[in-house]
């Protein structure tokens, strides 16, 4: 808040500092970064200031009372500075934590058509992401048994799914309590996935009963 107030009217926390507050990127708090709608040259010790001609009202939000840029605008600002895999992971976190949809990101791009990194961001939106050891082990299990690899953590029917084989119409969801911040989050996820009629597998199915799970996946792929 101090960095935003020190930067003048209309300022909003942005870039890596905003991504930290929004939990789009892991790691320790970075230096304060602020975007200011002015072309006037200004400096503030300890603050990275980005100057723009204007900030669209739809690109500004508040979190903990602090004026910040939206997740969509933050992804657009960071796109030129992040490796593709990191950007894809940040896009997933924006959806998971803030329900930022591809449509919202496209709307932000339309408001800021001259920003760098637009093509890179669009590619990241559709890129596969492996989020945890359970998903990594599941993919390794598929390779070990010579099975077709699924797409991972992509949009299917307006929802993010863990593993999807587009050519077979098969979606698998991988369940583990350890990757949910709270029990309520875990229960909500289970309920959502039950409604989806996707095929569920647990941590034990993948790590303890891998061969049996691979046989089941082979059967499902062969019958679809």
Secondary structure by P-SEA (a helix, b strand, c coil): caaaaaaccbbbbbcaaaaaaacccccccccbbbbbccccccccccccccccccccccccccccccccccaaaaaaaacccccaaaaaaaaaaaaacccccaaaaaaaaaacccccaaaaaaaaaaccccccaaaaaaaaaaaaaccccccccccccccccccccccccbbbbbbbccccccaaaaaaaaaaaaaaccccccccccccaaaaaaaaaaaaaaac
